[in-house]
Amino acid sequence: MLKQRVITAIVLLALLLPALFAASPWPFAVLTLLLIGAAGWEWGRLNNAGAGLAVAMGVLLALAGAAALALGWTLVPPAWLWWPVALAWVAGGALALRGGPAAWPALPLALRRVLGLLMLWVAWLAIAHARSIGINFILSVFCLVWVADIAAYFGGRALGKRKLAPSISPGKSWEGAFSGMAGVIVLAFVWRWVDASQPVDAPSLYSRMAASWGVAGMLAGSLLLGAMSVVGDLFESLVKRAAGAKDSSNLLPGHGGVLDRVDALLPVFPIAIALATS
């Protein structure tokens, strides 16, 4: 299993890193669109779509992304889009987690499928737009999610006693979540120092939030994004539990599916764009 995980990670990095650091944002946008199309297929499978319908959902999602590319939305997206999506994630995520795995199948099947495709499309658009803003910016958002997850893991192992969401993800604890938030705050200050002391191609998420909202706003925004990374992770776990699935698919040997790897990014990137471009 470890060997599979390492090989898959190396292959993904070999594809993603050249696309990320290419002179144009297009290669990264196209590659991530292919991945998000695969996630659309996985979402269909998790929500009772047959083989043909699940493939059609993935293709439809990829075509919707291609249309956004053709319209130039990855460079200049609709300005009104981000805040409604951010509010929908905060409110909808809270309601979904409160209802738990038992409440998810009670929603109309068509609604669940459409919500998932919209969620994935907006997240991809936010990721592609973040790359067009700059490599320093997109890396600062990715690292927020990774630091929150890593700090939560080690904090939970060392201190975890109170379960965060036992019916959804029994391994997560409140102590781990608070450790993740602490890691995010440290990252924000460190990255602002990097912005000020090193040549970068664009201001990071943290510098942009500080410029728009002040240092207190930067801290509040960082904490919100750290919390929403947990919401994204728990939401996908909730959907998998409702479907009786351990992983979203086996597309990534040793890692599960695409959704398993991007779940925390889904709410974070649209909210980050909203906070950074206000």
C-alpha atoms as a printed R data frame, in Angstrom:
    type eleno elety resid chain resno       x      y       z
1   ATOM     1    CA   MET     A     1   0.000  0.000   0.000
2   ATOM     2    CA   LEU     A     2   2.794  2.434   0.892
3   ATOM     3    CA   LYS     A     3   4.602  1.652  -2.361
4   ATOM     4    CA   GLN     A     4   1.414  2.331  -4.331
5   ATOM     5    CA   ARG     A     5   0.864  5.612  -2.496
6   ATOM     6    CA   VAL     A     6   4.410  6.774  -3.222
7   ATOM     7    CA   ILE     A     7   4.280  5.812  -6.919
8   ATOM     8    CA   THR     A     8   0.912  7.514  -7.399
9   ATOM     9    CA   ALA     A     9   2.125 10.647  -5.615
10  ATOM    10    CA   ILE     A    10   5.244 10.800  -7.802
11  ATOM    11    CA   VAL     A    11   3.210 10.422 -10.997
12  ATOM    12    CA   LEU     A    12   0.759 13.146  -9.913
13  ATOM    13    CA   LEU     A    13   3.570 15.517  -9.013
14  ATOM    14    CA   ALA     A    14   5.308 14.817 -12.317
15  ATOM    15    CA   LEU     A    15   2.143 15.938 -14.093
16  ATOM    16    CA   LEU     A    16   0.975 18.758 -11.834
17  ATOM    17    CA   LEU     A    17   4.213 20.592 -11.060
18  ATOM    18    CA   PRO     A    18   5.231 21.359 -14.674
19  ATOM    19    CA   ALA     A    19   1.662 22.493 -15.378
20  ATOM    20    CA   LEU     A    20   1.594 24.655 -12.257
21  ATOM    21    CA   PHE     A    21   4.902 26.377 -13.030
22  ATOM    22    CA   ALA     A    22   4.310 26.775 -16.766
23  ATOM    23    CA   ALA     A    23   4.506 30.316 -18.092
24  ATOM    24    CA   SER     A    24   0.817 30.222 -19.025
25  ATOM    25    CA   PRO     A    25  -2.001 29.270 -16.609
26  ATOM    26    CA   TRP     A    26  -3.683 27.193 -19.340
27  ATOM    27    CA   PRO     A    27  -1.857 23.855 -18.820
28  ATOM    28    CA   PHE     A    28  -2.747 23.825 -15.122
29  ATOM    29    CA   ALA     A    29  -6.354 24.776 -15.859
30  ATOM    30    CA   VAL     A    30  -6.738 21.985 -18.428
31  ATOM    31    CA   LEU     A    31  -5.049 19.316 -16.291
32  ATOM    32    CA   THR     A    32  -7.100 20.165 -13.206
33  ATOM    33    CA   LEU     A    33 -10.232 20.204 -15.372
34  ATOM    34    CA   LEU     A    34  -9.556 16.586 -16.345
35  ATOM    35    CA   LEU     A    35  -9.199 15.704 -12.673
36  ATOM    36    CA   ILE     A    36 -12.375 17.540 -11.716
37  ATOM    37    CA   GLY     A    37 -14.217 15.720 -14.506
38  ATOM    38    CA   ALA     A    38 -13.105 12.447 -12.903
39  ATOM    39    CA   ALA     A    39 -14.391 13.785  -9.577
40  ATOM    40    CA   GLY     A    40 -17.749 14.413 -11.259
41  ATOM    41    CA   TRP     A    41 -17.860 10.758 -12.294
42  ATOM    42    CA   GLU     A    42 -17.081  9.763  -8.703
43  ATOM    43    CA   TRP     A    43 -19.802 12.053  -7.385
44  ATOM    44    CA   GLY     A    44 -22.323 10.360  -9.648
45  ATOM    45    CA   ARG     A    45 -21.288  6.923  -8.403
46  ATOM    46    CA   LEU     A    46 -21.632  8.059  -4.782
47  ATOM    47    CA   ASN     A    47 -25.130  9.329  -5.531
48  ATOM    48    CA   ASN     A    48 -26.713  6.280  -7.119
49  ATOM    49    CA   ALA     A    49 -25.905  7.038 -10.756
50  ATOM    50    CA   GLY     A    50 -25.457  4.028 -13.007
51  ATOM    51    CA   ALA     A    51 -22.252  3.547 -14.970
52  ATOM    52    CA   GLY     A    52 -23.439  5.460 -18.037
53  ATOM    53    CA   LEU     A    53 -24.995  8.343 -16.109
54  ATOM    54    CA   ALA     A    54 -21.904  8.718 -13.892
55  ATOM    55    CA   VAL     A    55 -19.688  9.000 -16.980
56  ATOM    56    CA   ALA     A    56 -22.125 11.506 -18.487
57  ATOM    57    CA   MET     A    57 -21.951 13.601 -15.305
58  ATOM    58    CA   GLY     A    58 -18.161 13.681 -15.485
59  ATOM    59    CA   VAL     A    59 -18.232 14.645 -19.163
60  ATOM    60    CA   LEU     A    60 -20.850 17.346 -18.532
61  ATOM    61    CA   LEU     A    61 -18.720 18.806 -15.746
62  ATOM    62    CA   ALA     A    62 -15.629 18.851 -17.982
63  ATOM    63    CA   LEU     A    63 -17.613 20.524 -20.786
64  ATOM    64    CA   ALA     A    64 -18.885 23.176 -18.355
65  ATOM    65    CA   GLY     A    65 -15.298 23.866 -17.361
66  ATOM    66    CA   ALA     A    66 -14.229 24.027 -20.997
67  ATOM    67    CA   ALA     A    67 -16.983 26.579 -21.618
68  ATOM    68    CA   ALA     A    68 -15.670 28.695 -18.732
69  ATOM    69    CA   LEU     A    69 -12.185 28.490 -20.240
70  ATOM    70    CA   ALA     A    70 -13.485 29.594 -23.628
71  ATOM    71    CA   LEU     A    71 -15.322 32.526 -22.038
72  ATOM    72    CA   GLY     A    72 -12.139 33.643 -20.253
73  ATOM    73    CA   TRP     A    73 -13.647 33.119 -16.805
74  ATOM    74    CA   THR     A    74 -10.505 31.506 -15.418
75  ATOM    75    CA   LEU     A    75  -8.772 34.864 -15.962
76  ATOM    76    CA   VAL     A    76 -11.694 37.202 -15.214
77  ATOM    77    CA   PRO     A    77 -14.500 35.284 -13.517
78  ATOM    78    CA   PRO     A    78 -17.907 36.824 -12.731
79  ATOM    79    CA   ALA     A    79 -17.259 39.125  -9.770
80  ATOM    80    CA   TRP     A    80 -20.612 38.336  -8.160
81  ATOM    81    CA   LEU     A    81 -19.965 34.592  -7.954
82  ATOM    82    CA   TRP     A    82 -17.696 34.119  -4.958
83  ATOM    83    CA   TRP     A    83 -19.601 35.546  -2.002
84  ATOM    84    CA   PRO     A    84 -22.869 33.664  -2.672
85  ATOM    85    CA   VAL     A    85 -20.846 30.460  -3.005
86  ATOM    86    CA   ALA     A    86 -18.954 31.249   0.214
87  ATOM    87    CA   LEU     A    87 -22.188 31.833   2.118
88  ATOM    88    CA   ALA     A    88 -23.735 28.684   0.636
89  ATOM    89    CA   TRP     A    89 -20.763 26.621   1.798
90  ATOM    90    CA   VAL     A    90 -20.845 28.035   5.336
91  ATOM    91    CA   ALA     A    91 -24.602 27.619   5.770
92  ATOM    92    CA   GLY     A    92 -25.005 24.443   3.718
93  ATOM    93    CA   GLY     A    93 -21.966 22.789   5.260
94  ATOM    94    CA   ALA     A    94 -23.278 23.439   8.759
95  ATOM    95    CA   LEU     A    95 -26.701 22.016   7.875
96  ATOM    96    CA   ALA     A    96 -25.227 18.943   6.189
97  ATOM    97    CA   LEU     A    97 -22.934 18.131   9.107
98  ATOM    98    CA   ARG     A    98 -25.733 18.698  11.589
99  ATOM    99    CA   GLY     A    99 -27.944 16.247   9.686
100 ATOM   100    CA   GLY     A   100 -25.206 13.654   9.397
101 ATOM   101    CA   PRO     A   101 -25.019 10.677   7.017
102 ATOM   102    CA   ALA     A   102 -28.641  9.702   7.663
103 ATOM   103    CA   ALA     A   103 -30.035 13.026   6.402
104 ATOM   104    CA   TRP     A   104 -28.127 13.152   3.093
105 ATOM   105    CA   PRO     A   105 -30.088 10.385   1.282
106 ATOM   106    CA   ALA     A   106 -33.335 12.109   2.296
107 ATOM   107    CA   LEU     A   107 -32.599 14.944  -0.147
108 ATOM   108    CA   PRO     A   108 -34.004 14.511  -3.666
109 ATOM   109    CA   LEU     A   109 -31.578 12.508  -5.770
110 ATOM   110    CA   ALA     A   110 -31.520 15.024  -8.619
111 ATOM   111    CA   LEU     A   111 -30.742 17.835  -6.168
112 ATOM   112    CA   ARG     A   112 -27.816 15.925  -4.684
113 ATOM   113    CA   ARG     A   113 -26.341 15.255  -8.116
114 ATOM   114    CA   VAL     A   114 -26.734 18.836  -9.335
115 ATOM   115    CA   LEU     A   115 -25.360 20.316  -6.098
116 ATOM   116    CA   GLY     A   116 -22.273 18.167  -6.406
117 ATOM   117    CA   LEU     A   117 -21.600 19.143 -10.008
118 ATOM   118    CA   LEU     A   118 -22.046 22.849  -9.205
119 ATOM   119    CA   MET     A   119 -19.783 22.518  -6.161
120 ATOM   120    CA   LEU     A   120 -17.051 20.872  -8.229
121 ATOM   121    CA   TRP     A   121 -17.358 23.319 -11.128
122 ATOM   122    CA   VAL     A   122 -17.084 26.400  -8.897
123 ATOM   123    CA   ALA     A   123 -14.159 24.891  -6.990
124 ATOM   124    CA   TRP     A   124 -12.307 24.162 -10.233
125 ATOM   125    CA   LEU     A   125 -12.995 27.690 -11.512
126 ATOM   126    CA   ALA     A   126 -11.621 29.125  -8.256
127 ATOM   127    CA   ILE     A   127  -8.490 26.945  -8.472
128 ATOM   128    CA   ALA     A   128  -7.884 27.885 -12.112
129 ATOM   129    CA   HIS     A   129  -8.425 31.570 -11.324
130 ATOM   130    CA   ALA     A   130  -6.071 31.351  -8.352
131 ATOM   131    CA   ARG     A   131  -3.339 30.128 -10.709
132 ATOM   132    CA   SER     A   132  -3.992 33.073 -13.015
133 ATOM   133    CA   ILE     A   133  -3.504 35.441 -10.052
134 ATOM   134    CA   GLY     A   134  -0.061 34.000  -9.404
135 ATOM   135    CA   ILE     A   135   1.906 30.970  -8.280
136 ATOM   136    CA   ASN     A   136   2.629 32.500  -4.878
137 ATOM   137    CA   PHE     A   137  -1.087 33.092  -4.367
138 ATOM   138    CA   ILE     A   138  -2.270 29.611  -5.297
139 ATOM   139    CA   LEU     A   139   0.495 27.958  -3.273
140 ATOM   140    CA   SER     A   140  -0.489 30.018  -0.221
141 ATOM   141    CA   VAL     A   141  -4.030 28.598  -0.462
142 ATOM   142    CA   PHE     A   142  -2.886 25.024  -1.051
143 ATOM   143    CA   CYS     A   143  -0.508 25.246   1.900
144 ATOM   144    CA   LEU     A   144  -3.248 26.523   4.196
145 ATOM   145    CA   VAL     A   145  -5.202 23.319   3.567
146 ATOM   146    CA   TRP     A   146  -2.132 21.107   3.908
147 ATOM   147    CA   VAL     A   147  -0.913 22.792   7.113
148 ATOM   148    CA   ALA     A   148  -4.383 22.640   8.664
149 ATOM   149    CA   ASP     A   149  -4.553 18.916   7.895
150 ATOM   150    CA   ILE     A   150  -1.018 18.072   9.053
151 ATOM   151    CA   ALA     A   151  -1.244 20.113  12.258
152 ATOM   152    CA   ALA     A   152  -4.661 18.600  13.009
153 ATOM   153    CA   TYR     A   153  -3.275 15.096  12.500
154 ATOM   154    CA   PHE     A   154  -0.356 15.506  14.881
155 ATOM   155    CA   GLY     A   155  -2.336 17.596  17.362
156 ATOM   156    CA   GLY     A   156  -5.097 15.008  17.376
157 ATOM   157    CA   ARG     A   157  -2.656 12.135  17.912
158 ATOM   158    CA   ALA     A   158  -0.963 13.916  20.802
159 ATOM   159    CA   LEU     A   159  -3.924 15.599  22.482
160 ATOM   160    CA   GLY     A   160  -7.142 14.268  20.965
161 ATOM   161    CA   LYS     A   161  -9.820 13.242  23.451
162 ATOM   162    CA   ARG     A   162 -13.108 14.848  22.390
163 ATOM   163    CA   LYS     A   163 -14.562 13.536  19.131
164 ATOM   164    CA   LEU     A   164 -15.383 16.229  16.580
165 ATOM   165    CA   ALA     A   165 -17.929 14.330  14.463
166 ATOM   166    CA   PRO     A   166 -18.090 10.695  15.622
167 ATOM   167    CA   SER     A   167 -20.911  9.687  13.270
168 ATOM   168    CA   ILE     A   168 -19.012 10.996  10.236
169 ATOM   169    CA   SER     A   169 -15.276 10.679  10.926
170 ATOM   170    CA   PRO     A   170 -14.496  9.035  14.279
171 ATOM   171    CA   GLY     A   171 -10.779  9.775  14.007
172 ATOM   172    CA   LYS     A   172 -11.167 13.563  14.137
173 ATOM   173    CA   SER     A   173 -11.060 15.423  17.458
174 ATOM   174    CA   TRP     A   174 -11.680 18.968  18.641
175 ATOM   175    CA   GLU     A   175  -8.095 19.129  19.862
176 ATOM   176    CA   GLY     A   176  -6.885 18.200  16.400
177 ATOM   177    CA   ALA     A   177  -9.096 20.861  14.831
178 ATOM   178    CA   PHE     A   178  -7.741 23.525  17.202
179 ATOM   179    CA   SER     A   179  -4.198 22.405  16.415
180 ATOM   180    CA   GLY     A   180  -4.968 22.850  12.731
181 ATOM   181    CA   MET     A   181  -6.220 26.388  13.372
182 ATOM   182    CA   ALA     A   182  -3.031 27.204  15.287
183 ATOM   183    CA   GLY     A   183  -0.951 25.921  12.376
184 ATOM   184    CA   VAL     A   184  -2.889 28.111   9.941
185 ATOM   185    CA   ILE     A   185  -2.260 31.246  12.036
186 ATOM   186    CA   VAL     A   186   1.476 30.541  12.153
187 ATOM   187    CA   LEU     A   187   1.477 29.970   8.391
188 ATOM   188    CA   ALA     A   188  -0.278 33.305   7.755
189 ATOM   189    CA   PHE     A   189   2.377 35.301   9.617
190 ATOM   190    CA   VAL     A   190   5.263 33.337   8.095
191 ATOM   191    CA   TRP     A   191   3.930 33.782   4.575
192 ATOM   192    CA   ARG     A   192   3.413 37.514   5.056
193 ATOM   193    CA   TRP     A   193   7.054 37.747   6.090
194 ATOM   194    CA   VAL     A   194   8.048 35.811   2.940
195 ATOM   195    CA   ASP     A   195   5.988 38.231   0.814
196 ATOM   196    CA   ALA     A   196   7.756 41.187   2.377
197 ATOM   197    CA   SER     A   197  11.278 39.790   2.274
198 ATOM   198    CA   GLN     A   198  11.435 37.693  -0.909
199 ATOM   199    CA   PRO     A   199  10.643 38.396  -4.580
200 ATOM   200    CA   VAL     A   200   7.270 36.849  -5.429
201 ATOM   201    CA   ASP     A   201   5.193 36.910  -8.593
202 ATOM   202    CA   ALA     A   202   2.026 38.005  -6.755
203 ATOM   203    CA   PRO     A   203   0.909 38.744  -3.181
204 ATOM   204    CA   SER     A   204  -0.200 35.712  -1.205
205 ATOM   205    CA   LEU     A   205  -3.681 35.118   0.128
206 ATOM   206    CA   TYR     A   206  -2.568 36.428   3.527
207 ATOM   207    CA   SER     A   207  -1.100 39.670   2.226
208 ATOM   208    CA   ARG     A   208  -4.232 40.278   0.177
209 ATOM   209    CA   MET     A   209  -6.503 39.669   3.158
210 ATOM   210    CA   ALA     A   210  -4.375 41.936   5.341
211 ATOM   211    CA   ALA     A   211  -4.499 44.692   2.699
212 ATOM   212    CA   SER     A   212  -8.292 44.442   2.401
213 ATOM   213    CA   TRP     A   213  -9.323 43.591   5.945
214 ATOM   214    CA   GLY     A   214  -6.371 44.441   8.208
215 ATOM   215    CA   VAL     A   215  -4.355 42.006  10.318
216 ATOM   216    CA   ALA     A   216  -7.404 41.088  12.417
217 ATOM   217    CA   GLY     A   217  -9.317 40.361   9.233
218 ATOM   218    CA   MET     A   218  -6.433 38.262   7.942
219 ATOM   219    CA   LEU     A   219  -6.492 36.191  11.116
220 ATOM   220    CA   ALA     A   220 -10.268 35.782  11.032
221 ATOM   221    CA   GLY     A   221 -10.192 34.863   7.346
222 ATOM   222    CA   SER     A   222  -7.399 32.333   7.902
223 ATOM   223    CA   LEU     A   223  -9.335 30.709  10.743
224 ATOM   224    CA   LEU     A   224 -12.479 30.583   8.618
225 ATOM   225    CA   LEU     A   225 -10.612 28.914   5.770
226 ATOM   226    CA   GLY     A   226  -8.976 26.434   8.136
227 ATOM   227    CA   ALA     A   227 -12.382 25.563   9.564
228 ATOM   228    CA   MET     A   228 -13.896 25.217   6.091
229 ATOM   229    CA   SER     A   229 -11.142 22.806   5.064
230 ATOM   230    CA   VAL     A   230 -12.407 20.557   7.877
231 ATOM   231    CA   VAL     A   231 -15.991 21.051   6.677
232 ATOM   232    CA   GLY     A   232 -15.033 19.994   3.152
233 ATOM   233    CA   ASP     A   233 -13.301 16.879   4.458
234 ATOM   234    CA   LEU     A   234 -16.223 15.953   6.713
235 ATOM   235    CA   PHE     A   235 -18.787 16.624   4.010
236 ATOM   236    CA   GLU     A   236 -17.172 14.171   1.608
237 ATOM   237    CA   SER     A   237 -16.869 11.617   4.434
238 ATOM   238    CA   LEU     A   238 -20.579 12.110   5.146
239 ATOM   239    CA   VAL     A   239 -21.492 11.439   1.509
240 ATOM   240    CA   LYS     A   240 -19.291  8.338   1.402
241 ATOM   241    CA   ARG     A   241 -20.816  7.001   4.627
242 ATOM   242    CA   ALA     A   242 -24.306  7.577   3.253
243 ATOM   243    CA   ALA     A   243 -23.290  5.624   0.137
244 ATOM   244    CA   GLY     A   244 -21.554  2.887   2.137
245 ATOM   245    CA   ALA     A   245 -18.241  3.581   0.387
246 ATOM   246    CA   LYS     A   246 -14.755  3.692   1.901
247 ATOM   247    CA   ASP     A   247 -13.231  5.713  -0.967
248 ATOM   248    CA   SER     A   248 -14.756  7.806  -3.740
249 ATOM   249    CA   SER     A   249 -13.107  5.446  -6.281
250 ATOM   250    CA   ASN     A   250  -9.861  3.599  -6.957
251 ATOM   251    CA   LEU     A   251  -8.588  5.983  -9.626
252 ATOM   252    CA   LEU     A   252  -5.512  6.891  -7.561
253 ATOM   253    CA   PRO     A   253  -3.955  3.642  -6.303
254 ATOM   254    CA   GLY     A   254  -3.107  3.882  -2.631
255 ATOM   255    CA   HIS     A   255  -4.980  7.178  -2.289
256 ATOM   256    CA   GLY     A   256  -8.563  6.328  -3.230
257 ATOM   257    CA   GLY     A   257 -10.248  8.726  -5.632
258 ATOM   258    CA   VAL     A   258  -9.886 12.300  -6.784
259 ATOM   259    CA   LEU     A   259 -12.594 13.472  -4.381
260 ATOM   260    CA   ASP     A   260 -10.661 11.914  -1.511
261 ATOM   261    CA   ARG     A   261  -7.712 14.151  -2.366
262 ATOM   262    CA   VAL     A   262  -9.527 17.417  -3.109
263 ATOM   263    CA   ASP     A   263 -12.429 17.373  -0.615
264 ATOM   264    CA   ALA     A   264 -10.902 20.003   1.701
265 ATOM   265    CA   LEU     A   265 -10.109 22.260  -1.262
266 ATOM   266    CA   LEU     A   266 -13.706 22.463  -2.478
267 ATOM   267    CA   PRO     A   267 -14.956 25.111  -0.015
268 ATOM   268    CA   VAL     A   268 -11.573 26.711   0.647
269 ATOM   269    CA   PHE     A   269 -10.714 27.990  -2.825
270 ATOM   270    CA   PRO     A   270 -13.994 29.828  -3.588
271 ATOM   271    CA   ILE     A   271 -14.002 31.395  -0.111
272 ATOM   272    CA   ALA     A   272 -10.323 32.340  -0.453
273 ATOM   273    CA   ILE     A   273 -11.059 34.114  -3.749
274 ATOM   274    CA   ALA     A   274 -13.958 35.952  -2.112
275 ATOM   275    CA   LEU     A   275 -11.756 37.113   0.771
276 ATOM   276    CA   ALA     A   276  -8.788 38.018  -1.420
277 ATOM   277    CA   THR     A   277 -10.590 39.954  -4.124
278 ATOM   278    CA   SER     A   278 -13.004 42.055  -2.056
